[in-house]
Amino acid sequence: MAGAASAQAPNPIDVIPDAMPFNMPYGAPIQLAEAKTLIAAVEAETKRRGWAMNIAVVDTGGHLVAFDRMDGAQTASVEIAQHKARVSAGFRRETKAFEQGVNGGNYGQLSLDDVIASRGGFPLIRGGQLVGAIGCSGGTSSQDEAVCRVGAALIK
């Protein structure tokens, strides 16, 4: 029995990485004008698809810079869009990483404060530095991710 247990692959959460994952420095926070540009791009993509979303942009500290609730977007998703953006900024990664972790059995992530394990939150990275994050909610997790990615891609 002991031989069978030792032949199993190691648990991925027990592997110690050589470098810190998601270790990017914070840069100057995104400004309102640029946040509005990102929101407009996401809103255009959302309208093209015939959906309605809530879209939030936060600064490096997770503080709301701009928000848009499209006509017809579900009200429950107002807070969810902001939550996704906050988590993405605070943890410096896509919220999809938490979804993948939980789906892969890393339930310990759910014990972290302010985590949301759902797609649709993206860090905004310019020149290797985090300048904020964007979060979208109102559709399925994959719909939120698809339209939110459009805004995140505008940051160079």
HELIX and SHEET records of a PDB file:
HELIX    1   1 ALA A    2  SER A    6  1                                   5    
HELIX    2   2 PRO A   12  ASP A   14  5                                   3    
HELIX    3   3 LEU A   32  ARG A   49  1                                  18    
HELIX    4   4 SER A   77  PHE A   91  1                                  15    
HELIX    5   5 LYS A   96  ASN A  103  1                                   8    
HELIX    6   6 TYR A  107  SER A  111  5                                   5    
HELIX    7   7 SER A  141  ALA A  152  1                                  12    
SHEET    1   A 4 LEU A  64  ARG A  69  0                                        
SHEET    2   A 4 ASN A  54  VAL A  58 -1                                        
SHEET    3   A 4 GLN A 129  SER A 137 -1                                        
SHEET    4   A 4 GLY A 121  ARG A 126 -1                                        
END                                                                             
